[in-house]
Amino acid sequence: MSAITPTTLPNVTDIEAAASRIHGVAVRTPLITAPVLDERLGARVFLKAETLQRTGSFKFRGAYNKISSIAPEKRAAGVVAFSSGNHAQGVAAAARLMGMPAVIVMPRDAPTAKRERTKALGAEVVLYDRTGEDRAAIARKIMDERGATLVPPYDDPLIIAGQGTIGREIVEDLTRLDITPDIVVIGASGGGLAAGTSLGVKARFPETALYTVEPEGFDDTLRSFKSGKRESNPNLSGSICDALMSATPGELTFPITRTLIGKGLTASDVEVGRAVRFAFEELKLVVEPGGAIGLAALLAGKLDVKGKTVVAILSGGNVDASLFAQLIAA
């Protein structure tokens, strides 16, 4: 594994460049509030609604920032990515906007809705067995055969910077309200969202406490914070949070999250399901399990937030109708 030097890591200047690049293409999603949530938690809570983002998740930001930066002479060969669904759709949509072909390597157990939407966006989908095959190796083979450019799900400076525009927008919106957040909670898998958002938030609010949130049993980031090195999950599936199933924190993302965040939480599938139901009933939003995990941690009382100003990111809304129906009816 190659060594990481400070020059390989993105910074606030890269986020500013990404913001300019995605302006007018990505949606500037709102920070929403709900009196019922504030009353329940005894806090002032803001939710960054990336469920309303293009393709239904934050992933479009990083994908477009990366793909639009590819040199013109390399665009005809297209792009290749591996993803359980949200990054797949973000890459497919960004590639289509740039007039480039896209191949997406997806696990066979990815939600049907995510697979079908990826195909509908014009991408070629190659399925693999999450527990028995190496998605990165499959993607590399396609790259070698076609000369395509890899668009990683999180471990890339342009991807991280694109996701960092979320933190930038949070900062701008709260600054206009003359509000400083006490706490920001961010769902974590490979760490692209957490790394980018922490860069954007800490640039303006260095005293704000940040926390990652992961599914119980898939807390590689939390364990990595504790050990100081990148830990791995023993299992690659087994949670309803399909969007949060990366095996280990990223080589680029972890140095950022370890420095700027360093604290983590977990939420069970039951707690996540309750958050999905709460978002539907009280906020009138469709949020996928992985996208609701930050809200789940707050609703489950994993943090003492009474009297504080808190931000949670609703990172995606791409959920199979059958699972969604089960969760909201539970």
C-alpha positions as CSV (number, residue, x, y, z in Angstrom):
1,M,0.0,0.0,0.0
2,S,1.5,3.4,-1.0
3,A,2.4,5.9,1.6
4,I,0.2,8.9,2.2
5,T,1.8,12.3,2.1
6,P,0.1,15.6,3.0
7,T,0.1,16.7,-0.6
8,T,-2.1,13.8,-1.6
9,L,-4.9,14.9,0.8
10,P,-7.6,17.4,-0.3
11,N,-8.0,20.7,1.5
12,V,-10.4,23.6,1.8
13,T,-9.1,25.1,-1.5
14,D,-10.0,21.9,-3.3
15,I,-13.5,22.1,-1.8
16,E,-13.9,25.6,-3.1
17,A,-12.8,24.4,-6.6
18,A,-15.3,21.6,-6.3
19,A,-18.1,24.0,-5.4
20,S,-17.4,26.0,-8.5
21,R,-17.3,22.9,-10.6
22,I,-20.6,21.4,-9.5
23,H,-22.4,24.8,-9.2
24,G,-25.6,24.7,-11.3
25,V,-25.4,21.0,-11.8
26,A,-25.7,19.5,-8.3
27,V,-28.6,20.6,-6.1
28,R,-27.8,22.9,-3.2
29,T,-29.8,21.0,-0.7
30,P,-31.6,22.7,2.3
31,L,-31.0,22.5,6.0
32,I,-34.4,21.6,7.3
33,T,-35.8,21.8,10.8
34,A,-38.8,20.2,12.6
35,P,-40.3,21.4,15.8
36,V,-41.2,17.9,16.8
37,L,-37.6,16.8,16.5
38,D,-36.3,19.7,18.5
39,E,-38.9,19.1,21.2
40,R,-38.1,15.4,21.4
41,L,-34.4,15.9,21.7
42,G,-34.4,19.1,23.7
43,A,-32.1,20.6,21.1
44,R,-32.0,22.7,18.0
45,V,-31.6,20.2,15.2
46,F,-30.8,20.9,11.5
47,L,-30.9,18.1,8.9
48,K,-29.0,18.4,5.7
49,A,-31.4,16.8,3.2
50,E,-29.2,15.1,0.6
51,T,-32.2,12.9,-0.1
52,L,-33.1,15.8,-2.4
53,Q,-29.8,15.7,-4.2
54,R,-29.6,14.6,-7.9
55,T,-29.9,10.8,-8.0
56,G,-31.1,10.8,-4.4
57,S,-27.8,10.9,-2.5
58,F,-24.7,13.0,-1.8
59,K,-22.7,10.8,-4.0
60,F,-23.4,12.8,-7.1
61,R,-21.3,15.7,-5.8
62,G,-18.0,13.7,-5.7
63,A,-18.8,11.8,-8.9
64,Y,-19.4,14.9,-10.9
65,N,-16.4,16.7,-9.5
66,K,-14.2,13.7,-10.4
67,I,-15.6,13.0,-13.9
68,S,-15.8,16.6,-15.0
69,S,-12.1,16.9,-14.2
70,I,-11.0,14.0,-16.5
71,A,-8.9,15.3,-19.4
72,P,-10.9,15.6,-22.7
73,E,-8.6,13.2,-24.5
74,K,-9.4,10.4,-22.0
75,R,-13.2,10.9,-21.9
76,A,-14.0,8.7,-24.9
77,A,-12.8,5.6,-23.0
78,G,-15.3,6.3,-20.3
79,V,-15.3,5.5,-16.6
80,V,-15.6,2.5,-14.3
81,A,-16.7,2.4,-10.7
82,F,-17.7,-0.1,-8.0
83,S,-20.6,0.6,-5.7
84,S,-23.6,-0.9,-3.9
85,G,-25.8,1.7,-5.5
86,N,-25.6,5.4,-4.5
87,H,-22.1,6.0,-6.0
88,A,-23.2,3.9,-8.9
89,Q,-26.0,6.2,-9.7
90,G,-23.9,9.3,-9.1
91,V,-21.3,8.1,-11.5
92,A,-23.8,7.0,-14.1
93,A,-25.6,10.4,-14.0
94,A,-22.4,12.4,-14.1
95,A,-21.0,10.3,-17.0
96,R,-24.2,10.8,-18.9
97,L,-24.0,14.6,-18.4
98,M,-20.4,14.5,-19.7
99,G,-21.3,12.3,-22.7
100,M,-19.1,9.5,-21.4
101,P,-19.8,5.7,-21.2
102,A,-19.8,4.2,-17.7
103,V,-19.4,0.7,-16.3
104,I,-20.5,0.0,-12.8
105,V,-19.4,-3.1,-10.8
106,M,-22.3,-3.8,-8.3
107,P,-22.9,-6.5,-5.7
108,R,-25.7,-9.0,-6.6
109,D,-27.4,-8.2,-3.3
110,A,-27.6,-4.5,-3.9
111,P,-31.2,-3.1,-3.7
112,T,-33.0,-3.8,-7.0
113,A,-34.1,-0.1,-7.2
114,K,-30.4,1.0,-7.1
115,R,-29.4,-1.5,-9.8
116,E,-32.3,-0.6,-12.1
117,R,-31.8,3.2,-11.7
118,T,-28.1,2.8,-12.5
119,K,-29.0,1.0,-15.7
120,A,-31.7,3.6,-16.5
121,L,-29.0,6.3,-16.3
122,G,-27.2,4.6,-19.2
123,A,-24.5,2.7,-17.3
124,E,-23.5,-0.9,-18.0
125,V,-23.8,-2.9,-14.8
126,V,-21.5,-5.8,-14.0
127,L,-22.6,-7.9,-11.0
128,Y,-20.4,-9.6,-8.5
129,D,-20.6,-11.7,-5.3
130,R,-19.9,-9.3,-2.4
131,T,-18.6,-12.2,-0.1
132,G,-16.5,-14.1,-2.6
133,E,-15.2,-11.7,-5.3
134,D,-13.0,-8.7,-5.3
135,R,-14.8,-5.7,-6.8
136,A,-11.6,-3.7,-7.2
137,A,-10.0,-6.4,-9.2
138,I,-13.0,-6.7,-11.5
139,A,-12.9,-2.9,-12.0
140,R,-9.1,-3.0,-12.7
141,K,-9.6,-5.6,-15.4
142,I,-12.3,-3.5,-17.1
143,M,-9.9,-0.5,-16.9
144,D,-7.1,-2.4,-18.5
145,E,-9.3,-3.7,-21.3
146,R,-11.0,-0.4,-22.1
147,G,-8.6,2.3,-21.0
148,A,-11.4,3.7,-18.7
149,T,-10.8,6.0,-15.8
150,L,-11.5,4.7,-12.3
151,V,-13.9,6.7,-10.2
152,P,-13.5,5.4,-6.7
153,P,-16.3,5.5,-4.2
154,Y,-14.4,7.5,-1.6
155,D,-10.6,7.2,-1.7
156,D,-9.8,10.0,-4.2
157,P,-9.0,13.7,-3.5
158,L,-11.6,14.9,-6.0
159,I,-14.3,12.6,-4.6
160,I,-13.6,13.8,-1.1
161,A,-13.5,17.5,-2.1
162,G,-16.8,17.0,-3.9
163,Q,-18.4,15.6,-0.8
164,G,-16.8,18.4,1.2
165,T,-19.2,20.9,-0.5
166,I,-21.8,19.5,1.9
167,G,-19.8,20.9,4.8
168,R,-19.3,24.1,3.0
169,E,-23.0,24.6,2.5
170,I,-23.8,23.7,6.1
171,V,-21.2,26.3,7.2
172,E,-22.6,29.0,4.8
173,D,-26.3,28.4,5.8
174,L,-25.6,28.4,9.6
175,T,-23.3,31.5,9.3
176,R,-26.2,33.4,7.6
177,L,-28.3,32.5,10.6
178,D,-25.5,33.5,13.0
179,I,-25.5,30.0,14.4
180,T,-22.5,27.9,15.5
181,P,-23.2,24.2,15.6
182,D,-22.1,22.3,18.7
183,I,-22.2,18.9,17.1
184,V,-22.3,17.4,13.6
185,V,-23.1,13.7,13.1
186,I,-22.1,12.0,9.8
187,G,-22.8,8.5,8.6
188,A,-19.5,6.7,7.7
189,S,-18.5,3.8,5.5
190,G,-15.3,4.3,3.5
191,G,-15.2,7.9,4.9
192,G,-15.6,10.1,1.8
193,L,-18.6,12.0,3.2
194,A,-17.1,12.2,6.7
195,A,-13.7,13.3,5.5
196,G,-15.1,15.9,3.1
197,T,-17.7,17.3,5.5
198,S,-15.3,17.5,8.4
199,L,-12.9,19.6,6.2
200,G,-15.7,21.9,5.2
201,V,-17.1,22.3,8.8
202,K,-13.8,22.6,10.7
203,A,-12.5,25.3,8.4
204,R,-15.2,27.7,9.8
205,F,-16.2,26.1,13.1
206,P,-13.0,24.5,14.6
207,E,-14.6,24.0,18.0
208,T,-17.6,22.0,16.7
209,A,-17.5,18.3,17.8
210,L,-17.9,15.8,14.9
211,Y,-19.0,12.2,15.2
212,T,-19.2,9.4,12.7
213,V,-22.1,6.9,12.9
214,E,-21.9,3.3,11.7
215,P,-24.2,0.2,11.8
216,E,-23.6,-2.1,14.8
217,G,-21.2,-4.8,13.8
218,F,-19.7,-2.7,11.0
219,D,-17.9,-0.1,13.2
220,D,-14.5,-0.2,11.5
221,T,-14.1,3.5,11.6
222,L,-14.9,3.7,15.4
223,R,-12.5,0.8,16.1
224,S,-9.9,2.5,13.9
225,F,-10.2,5.7,15.9
226,K,-9.5,3.8,19.0
227,S,-6.6,1.8,17.7
228,G,-5.0,4.6,15.6
229,K,-4.8,2.3,12.5
230,R,-7.3,1.2,9.8
231,E,-9.3,-1.7,11.1
232,S,-11.5,-4.1,9.1
233,N,-15.0,-5.5,9.5
234,P,-15.2,-9.3,9.8
235,N,-18.4,-9.4,7.7
236,L,-19.2,-7.6,4.4
237,S,-23.0,-7.9,4.7
238,G,-25.7,-8.3,7.3
239,S,-27.2,-4.8,7.9
240,I,-30.1,-3.0,6.4
241,C,-27.7,-0.1,5.9
242,D,-26.4,-1.4,2.5
243,A,-24.8,1.9,1.7
244,L,-22.5,1.6,4.7
245,M,-20.8,-1.7,4.0
246,S,-17.2,-0.8,3.2
247,A,-14.8,-3.2,4.8
248,T,-12.3,-0.6,6.1
249,P,-11.8,3.2,6.2
250,G,-10.1,4.6,3.2
251,E,-6.4,5.1,2.9
252,L,-6.9,8.8,2.2
253,T,-10.1,9.4,4.2
254,F,-8.9,8.0,7.5
255,P,-6.0,10.4,8.1
256,I,-8.6,13.2,7.7
257,T,-11.3,11.7,9.9
258,R,-8.9,10.6,12.6
259,T,-7.5,14.1,12.9
260,L,-10.7,16.2,12.5
261,I,-13.3,13.8,14.0
262,G,-11.8,11.0,16.1
263,K,-15.1,10.1,17.8
264,G,-17.7,7.6,16.6
265,L,-21.1,6.1,17.4
266,T,-23.1,3.1,16.3
267,A,-26.8,2.4,15.7
268,S,-28.6,-0.9,15.4
269,D,-30.9,-1.9,12.5
270,V,-33.9,-1.5,14.8
271,E,-32.8,2.1,15.7
272,V,-32.2,2.9,12.1
273,G,-35.6,1.5,11.1
274,R,-37.2,3.7,13.7
275,A,-35.4,6.7,12.2
276,V,-36.6,5.9,8.7
277,R,-40.1,5.7,10.0
278,F,-39.7,9.0,12.0
279,A,-38.5,10.7,8.8
280,F,-41.4,9.5,6.9
281,E,-44.1,10.3,9.5
282,E,-42.8,13.5,10.9
283,L,-40.5,15.0,8.2
284,K,-42.4,13.7,5.2
285,L,-39.1,12.5,3.7
286,V,-38.1,9.1,2.2
287,V,-34.7,8.3,3.7
288,E,-32.8,5.0,3.1
289,P,-31.5,3.1,6.2
290,G,-27.8,4.2,5.6
291,G,-28.9,7.7,5.0
292,A,-30.9,7.8,8.3
293,I,-28.1,6.5,10.6
294,G,-27.1,9.9,12.0
295,L,-30.7,10.7,12.8
296,A,-31.0,7.2,14.3
297,A,-28.1,7.9,16.7
298,L,-29.8,11.1,17.9
299,L,-33.2,9.6,18.3
300,A,-31.7,6.7,20.3
301,G,-30.0,9.0,22.7
302,K,-26.4,8.0,21.8
303,L,-25.3,11.6,22.5
304,D,-26.4,14.2,25.1
305,V,-27.6,17.0,22.9
306,K,-29.9,18.8,25.2
307,G,-29.6,22.5,24.9
308,K,-27.2,22.2,21.9
309,T,-27.3,22.9,18.2
310,V,-26.9,19.8,16.2
311,V,-26.6,19.0,12.5
312,A,-27.2,15.5,11.0
313,I,-26.8,14.6,7.3
314,L,-29.6,12.6,5.7
315,S,-27.3,11.2,3.1
316,G,-29.6,9.3,0.7
317,G,-33.1,8.2,-0.1
318,N,-32.6,5.3,-2.4
319,V,-34.5,2.4,-0.7
320,D,-36.4,-0.6,-2.1
321,A,-40.1,-0.1,-1.8
322,S,-40.6,-3.4,-0.1
323,L,-38.0,-2.7,2.6
324,F,-39.3,0.8,3.1
325,A,-42.9,-0.5,3.5
326,Q,-41.7,-2.9,6.1
327,L,-39.8,-0.3,8.1
328,I,-42.6,2.3,8.2
329,A,-45.2,-0.3,9.1
330,A,-43.1,-1.8,11.9
